[in-house]
Amino acid sequence: MIAVVVADDHDLLREGVSACLATFDDITVIAEASSGEGAVDMVAQHSPDVVVVDLVMPGIGGLEAIRRIREAHPRMGVLALSSFYERERVQDALDAGADGYLVKSVDAESLAHAVRNVARGQGAFSPEVTRVLASVPSAPDRALATLTTRELEIAELVAKGRTNAEIAKQLGLSIFTVKNHVSNVLTKLHAQTRTEAAATVLNAGRT
């Protein structure tokens, strides 16, 4: 029997997840929580095999709850549940310690299958999430990833049409320093002009 704690601040969704899991003979929901702190407390009290955590909850939230649960219970199965599945959001959940990530439109069979997988120490992902993780970042995104934090900041200001003097004043840098950074930005983005560099930034949706 797989013991599960379900954490979601929406009563209907939390109760729906619990009811779905209760229909399977090998799974039992032993506790519920409606906040991040509640999830951490219920896990500490009941030591389930798996905890299903909504990412958007009051208090410390789902991500921090996952971090704390993972730190305290390294071998426990942790399954993130969310209506959203952008790459950054999914990656944040995985970095926090989630073993799997499901969208809330998941059907009962898939939910139960995911719970069984993470209970065995395996991953579990909705098809939508798998596609997001498998997608390759766009060329502009890859190019911008080569910039340092300061270079990216300056590249974004260039894309907004700021001159070197304006950038220097805004960031409290010397004109010489700004020129060096702009030169590095052009080199790393394989741009011949400021306009080409600005286009790369704009195409990546950075402004």
TIZA-449304 format. One record per atom (N, C-alpha, C): x, y, z negated. Coordinates in pm, whole numbers, plus 32768, in hexadecimal, padded with zeros to 4 digits. Each point is the difference from the previous one (the first is absolute). Layout:
# TIZA-449304
XYZ;...
# end
This chain:
# TIZA-449304
80557F888000;7FAB80788000;8058807D8000;7FE6805C805D;804D807C800B;7FB6806E7FB3;804080367F99;7FC4806A7FAF;80208088803E;7F998054800E;800F80808046;7FCC80747FAC;804680718004;7FCF807F7FCC;7FE4805A8078;7F8D80408002;7FDA805A806D;7FFA808F7FCC;8047805B8043;8002808C7FD6;7FD2805A8071;7F9180487FEB;7FCB805E8062;7FA4805F7FB4;80098081801D;7FB080617FB5;7F7080098031;7FE17FC78074;7F7680008031;7FBB7F807FD1;7F9B80107FAF;7FBE7F8D7FC3;7FCF7F9A8067;7FBF8032806A;7FC87FA48063;806D7FB08046;806B80438023;806E7FBB8044;80437F9B7FA4;801A802B7F84;80417FA77F9F;7FAA7F857FE6;7F8080197FEA;7FA47F907FE6;7FEF7FA9807C;8007803F8076;7FF47FB4807C;80777FA38014;807880337FE5;80787FAD800B;7FF97F8C7F9D;7FD7801E7F86;7FF67F987F99;7F997F968027;7F8E802F8034;7F967FA38027;802D7FA78073;8047803B8061;80347FB18070;805E7F937FD0;805C80257FA8;80637FA07FD0;7FBF7F947FA8;7F9480247FBC;7FBD7FA27FA7;7FBD7F8E804A;7FEB80118083;7FBF7F96804E;805F7F8D8022;808180127FE2;80627F988021;80257FB37F81;7FFE7F7C800B;80127FA97F8B;808B800A7FC1;806480298050;808980027FCD;802D80897FD0;7FA480627FFC;8021808A7FD7;7F9F802F7F96;803480407F98;7FAA803A7F99;802F808D7FDD;7FA3805F7FFA;802080897FD8;7FF2800A7F69;8070801A7FBD;7FFF7FFE7F6E;7FF5808B7FC2;801480698052;7FF280887FCA;7FF880648072;7FC980757FE2;7FF5806C8061;803480817FC2;8029805E8055;802F80827FD1;7FD3806B8063;7FEE807B7FCF;7FD1806C8056;80638074800A;807B7FE97FD3;806880688009;80897FBE8006;806580508021;80877FCA8003;802D7FCE7F79;7FE680507F97;80247FD67F79;7FB57F827FD7;7F807FFB8028;7FAF7F8B7FE0;80377F838040;8031800C807B;803A7F8D8045;807A7FCC7FB6;8056805D7FD6;80797FDA7FB6;7FDA7FBC7F7C;7F9D80397FBB;7FD57FC87F7E;7FC27F768010;7FA87FEF8065;7FBE7F7F8014;80647F938025;80628025804F;80687F9F8026;80517FD97F85;802080627FAB;804D7FE37F86;7FB17FA67FA2;7F7D80157FF9;7FAC7FB27FA4;7FE57F728031;7FED7FF18084;7FCE7F808035;80667FAF804F;8070803D8028;80687FB9804D;7FC77FAD8072;7FBD80408061;7FC57FB5806F;806C7FCC8060;7FD57FAC805A;805B7FD2806A;800C806B806C;7F9180488017;7FFB80668069;7FB480797FCE;802E80788025;7FB480797FE6;7FE680458085;7F8080228016;7FD680468079;7FEF80937FDB;804E8059803F;8006808C7FD5;7FD9805F8070;7F98804F7FE9;7FDC806D805A;806D806C7FF3;8029803A806F;806E80617FFA;7FD4808A7FD0;7F8280238015;7FD080867FD8;7FA47FF27F88;8039801B7F8B;7FB37FF77F83;802580747FA4;7FAB801D7F9E;801F806A7FA0;807B7FDE7FAC;803280657FBD;80727FEA7FA6;80827FF3804C;804C7F9B7FDF;80847FEF803F;7FF57FD08091;7F897FD38029;7FED7FD58089;802F7F718018;7FDD7FCE8078;80207F768020;80947FE58014;8047805C8042;808E7FE9801C;80517FF67F7F;7FE9805E7FA6;804A7FFC7F81;7FD87F867FAE;7F817FDB8007;7FD57F877FBA;804A7F868035;800D7FF98084;80497F90803D;80917FFF7FD2;803E80757FFC;808C80077FD3;800F7FCA7F71;7FA7802C7FA9;80097FD77F73;7FE27F6B7FEF;7F9F7FD0804D;7FDE7F727FF8;80747FAC8033;803A80288070;80707FB58039;807980007FA3;801880727FC0;807280087FA4;7FEC7FA47F88;7F867FFB7FCD;7FE47FAE7F89;7FEA7F6D8022;7FD27FE5807B;7FDE7F768027;80387FE4808B;80807FE7800A;80427FF18083;7FC67F908057;7FC87F997FC2;7FD17F8C804D;7F6A8002801C;7FBB80667FCF;7F6E80068013;7FDF8027808F;7F957FC78038;7FD480278084;7FB780867FFC;8028805C8056;7FC480858002;7FCB801C808D;7F80801B8009;7FBE80158080;7FC5808C8004;80328054805A;7FCC8088800E;7F837FFE8058;7FA180567FDD;7F828008804A;7FE28093801C;7FE38021807F;7FEA808C8021;7FAB800D807D;7FC08074800E;7FB5801E807A;805E8034806C;807980247FD9;805F803F805B;80797FA68015;803980058078;80727FA98019;80688041805C;801A80827FEC;806C80408049;80857FC27FD6;80628001805A;80817FC17FE6;803C802F7F7C;800180847FE7;803F80347F87;7FB87FCE7F83;7F7C7FFC8005;7FB27FD37F8C;801B7F6C7FE4;80047FB0806A;801D7F717FEF;808C7FEC7FC9;806180498038;808A7FF17FD3;8011802A7F6F;7FB880697FD8;8006802B7F73;7FD07F917FA3;7F957FBC8028;7FCB7F937FAD;80637F8D7FF7;803F7FDF8071;80627F948000;807B80267FAE;8029807D800C;8073802E7FB2;7FE27FFE7F6B;7F8380187FDC;7FD87FFF7F73;7FFF7F727FC8;7FF57F9C8059;80047F767FD1;7F8D7FA8802A;7FA780348058;7F8F7FAE802D;80327F8D8058;7FC07F8D7FF1;80207F8C8053;7FAF80008081;7F8E80437FFD;7FA880038074;7FAF807E8003;7FBC80188071;7FB4807C8012;7F867FE08057;7F8A80147FC8;7F837FE68047;7FAF8080800F;7FBA800C8071;7FA1806E800E;7F7B7FD47FC3;7FB180607FD4;7F877FDF7FB4;7F907FC28054;80137FFF8084;7F9D7FBE8055;80177F6A800A;80607FCD7FB4;80237F718003;7F877FA97FDB;7FF37F8E8042;7F927FA57FDF;80287FA67F8B;7F9F7FBC7FC8;80157FB17F87;80697F928014;7FF97FBA806F;805E7F928019;809080358009;8011806F8046;80868039800F;803580347F7A;7FA680387FB0;802780307F7B;802E7F8B7FA9;7FB57F958000;80267F8B7FB1;80827FC48031;80117FFB8083;807C7FCB803A;807880547FD6;7FED80857FFF;806C805B7FD7;80247FEB7F6D;7F9A7FF17FAB;80187FE87F72;80507F7F7FED;7FDB7F998049;804A7F817FF5;80918010802D;8014804C806B;808880138033;805A80487F9C;7FCE80707FCA;8056804B7FA4;80137FB57F7D;7F9F7FAC7FDC;80117FAC7F88;80747F9E8013;80197FDA807F;806F7FA5801F;8081804B801D;7FFD80857FF2;8078804F801A;801380248091;7F977FF6804F;80088021808E;7FBF8086801B;801780368077;7FC1807D8027;7F757FEB8036;7FB1806B8005;7F787FF88036;7FD9808A8034;7FDF80088080;7FE38081803D;7F897FF7805F;7FAD80677FFE;7F9480098062;803E800F808B;7FBC7FD28069;8036800D8088;802280918023;7FAE805F7FD2;801B808D801D;8085802C7FC5;801C7FCE7F88;807C80247FBB;80787FC08046;7FF07F84802A;806C7FBB8048;8025804C807F;7F9B80308048;801B804C807B;804B80817FE2;7FD980437F95;8043807D7FDB;80937FE57FDD;801A7F977FB4;80887FE07FD7;80557FD38077;7FC07FC58063;80497FCD8073;801A806C8069;7FB8806D7FF9;800F80698065;808780457FF2;803780268071;808380428003;7FEE80977FF8;804880457FA8;7FF480917FF9;801E80408088;7FC0806F801B;801480448080;808E8035800B;8029801E807B;808680348017;801B80807FB1;7FA080617FFD;801980787FAE;80157FDF7F6D;7FB37FA17FCB;80117FDA7F74;808B7FC57FE8;802C7FAB805C;80857FC37FF1;806D806A8006;7FEF80618058;8064806A800D;800780547F81;7F8B80267FCB;7FFE80527F87;80387FB57F88;7FF77F7C8001;80337FB07F91;8098800B7FF3;804380318069;8092800E7FFB;802B80817FBB;7FA1805C7FE8;802080817FC4;80077FF77F68;805780527FC6;8002800D7F6F;7F8580507FD5;7FE680057F7F;7F8D804B7FCE;800A80938027;8077803B7FF2;8014808D8024;7FF180158096;80367FA68050;7FF5800B8091;7F6F7FF7802D;7FB47FA67FC1;7F737FF38023;7FB4807F7FDC;802180397F8D;7FC1807C7FD5;8019806F8067;807C8009802D;802480668062;7FC17FE28087;7FFC7F818028;7FC17FDB807F;7F6D80288002;7FBC7FF07F90;7F7380257FF8;7FEF8097800B;805E804C7FC8;7FF98092800B;801E802D808F;805E7FBC8042;801C801C808D;7F817FE98053;7FB97F927FE1;7F867FE08049;7F94806A7FEA;800880467F91;7FA0806C7FE3;802B8084803D;80717FFF804B;802D80778046;8058805E7FAE;80307FD17F8D;805580557FAD;808B8010803E;803680787FF6;80898018802D;80627FD17F95;80817FF88024;80657FDA7F9E;8001805F7F89;7FF08081801D;800180637F95;7F897FED7FA2;7F8D7FE38039;7F887FEA7FAE;800D7F827FAC;80397F98803B;80157F837FB7;806280167F8D;806B8048801D;8065801B7F9A;7FC3804B7F8A;7FAE8062801E;7FC080507F96;7F9F7FAB7FAF;7FAF7FAF8045;7F9C7FAF7FBD;803E7F977FA5;806E7FC3802D;803E7F937FB5;8073802D7FA7;802480808009;806E80327FAD;80877FCC802D;80107FF08083;807E7FCD8038;8043806C8053;807E7FED801F;8046805E8057;7FDD7FE18091;800E80648057;7FE77FEB808F;805C7F928035;807C7FFF7FD5;80617F9D802D;7FD17F727FDD;7FCF7FEE7F87;7FCF7F7D7FD4;7F887FD48053;7FA4805E8018;7F8A7FE08050;80287FD9808E;805E8049803B;802E7FDF8088;80397F738005;804D7FDC7F9B;80397F787FFC;7F917F977FF7;7F9D801A7FAA;7F927FA17FF2;7FB17FF38083;7FE580728040;7FB67FFD807E;804F7FB1806A;808280148003;80557FB6805D;7FF77F6A7FE7;80027FD97F81;7FF47F727FDD;7F787FC98028;7F9980517FEC;7F787FD68025;7FF87FE68096;8034805C804F;7FFC7FF08092;804B7F82802B;80737FE87FC1;80507F8A8022;7FB57F807FDF;7FCA7FF87F88;7FBD7F867FD3;7F7E7FE6804C;7FBC806A802B;7F837FF0804A;80177FF78096;808080048029;80247FFA808E;7FB9806E804E;7FFD80767FC4;7FBC8073803C;806880658032;7FE580378074;805A80658037;7FDF808C7FCC;7F8380157FDC;7FD480857FD5;7FAA7FF67F83;7FE980717FC0;7FA880067F8C;7F727FD68026;7FD98022807A;7F7A7FDD802E;7FED7F698007;80677FBA8032;7FF97F6D8006;7FF97FC47F74;804E80377FA5;7FFE7FCF7F76;7F7780187FC2;7FC88076801B;7F7A80217FCB;7F987F9F8036;800C7FDC8080;7FA17FA2803D;80057F787FBA;80777FD27FDC;800E7F807FBB;7FB980067F78;8014806E7FB9;7FC080107F7D;7F688004800F;7FD0804C8062;7F70800C8013;7FC17F7D802D;80467FB48053;7FCC7F808030;7FF67F9A7F8F;805280127F98;7FFC7FA77F8D;7F99802F7F9A;7FBD806F801E;7F9880317FA6;8035803A7F7F;807780398004;803F80317F85;7FD9808E7FDD;7FB780468055;7FDA808A7FDE;7F6A80138013;
# end
